[in-house]
Amino acid sequence: MQNKFYAIAFRKRVFKNVEELQEDVDKWMNEYNNERTHTGKYYFGKTPLQTFLDEKHLARGKMLDKLQQTEIVSAR
């Protein structure tokens, strides 16, 4: 976020208050996560949010704190 938003925003504009900055941050975050497509591996042209929602089941399967101790031991 530093390189992609703040470094650019502070060169382009002087913010009068924190609320103005927050408004721009919110707008940028929405565009970054919900509108722009990502070109990284396994994104296949989807947005970061869509990729997260589509693959959430994979993250659930890796939640070690939810596994019982016997499952962790038997997995070794």
VMD Tcl script that draws the C-alpha trace (Angstrom):
set ca {
  {0.00 0.00 0.00}
  {2.93 2.30 0.66}
  {4.29 2.00 -2.87}
  {1.00 1.72 -4.71}
  {-1.04 4.36 -2.89}
  {0.65 6.60 -0.32}
  {3.83 7.36 -2.27}
  {1.75 8.43 -5.26}
  {-1.08 10.17 -3.40}
  {1.20 12.45 -1.39}
  {2.99 13.55 -4.56}
  {-0.24 14.41 -6.36}
  {-2.27 16.08 -3.64}
  {-2.08 17.91 -0.32}
  {-4.77 16.59 2.00}
  {-6.48 19.15 4.24}
  {-7.42 16.61 6.87}
  {-7.47 12.90 7.69}
  {-11.02 12.53 6.40}
  {-9.94 13.53 2.88}
  {-7.10 11.05 3.01}
  {-9.41 8.31 4.31}
  {-11.87 8.97 1.50}
  {-9.12 8.50 -1.09}
  {-7.80 5.39 0.69}
  {-11.29 3.85 0.73}
  {-11.79 4.60 -2.95}
  {-8.38 3.15 -3.84}
  {-8.90 0.00 -1.71}
  {-12.24 -0.66 -3.36}
  {-10.78 -0.30 -6.84}
  {-7.65 -2.32 -5.96}
  {-9.55 -5.26 -4.47}
  {-12.86 -5.28 -6.33}
  {-12.40 -3.76 -9.78}
  {-8.88 -4.27 -11.13}
  {-7.96 -7.69 -12.40}
  {-4.81 -9.29 -11.11}
  {-2.24 -10.81 -13.43}
  {-0.43 -12.96 -10.87}
  {-0.17 -16.73 -10.94}
  {-3.48 -18.49 -10.13}
  {-5.54 -15.30 -10.44}
  {-6.54 -16.03 -14.04}
  {-7.68 -12.45 -14.64}
  {-9.94 -12.32 -11.59}
  {-9.94 -9.58 -8.98}
  {-8.18 -10.25 -5.66}
  {-11.55 -10.39 -3.86}
  {-13.03 -12.85 -6.35}
  {-9.95 -15.06 -6.09}
  {-10.20 -15.01 -2.29}
  {-13.90 -15.90 -2.34}
  {-13.39 -18.67 -4.89}
  {-10.50 -20.23 -2.95}
  {-11.68 -19.66 0.63}
  {-12.31 -23.39 1.04}
  {-8.57 -24.02 0.60}
  {-7.74 -21.64 3.44}
  {-10.28 -23.32 5.70}
  {-8.57 -26.66 5.13}
  {-5.26 -25.22 6.36}
  {-6.59 -23.75 9.62}
  {-4.43 -25.72 12.04}
  {-5.96 -24.19 15.15}
  {-9.28 -25.81 14.21}
  {-7.80 -29.29 13.77}
  {-7.84 -31.72 16.64}
  {-4.50 -32.72 18.12}
  {-4.86 -36.30 16.82}
  {-5.29 -35.02 13.26}
  {-2.10 -32.97 13.55}
  {-0.09 -35.90 14.93}
  {-1.37 -38.37 12.33}
  {-0.53 -35.95 9.51}
  {3.20 -36.16 10.31}
}
mol new
graphics top color blue
foreach p $ca { graphics top sphere $p radius 0.5 }
foreach p [lrange $ca 0 end-1] q [lrange $ca 1 end] { graphics top cylinder $p $q radius 0.2 }
display resetview
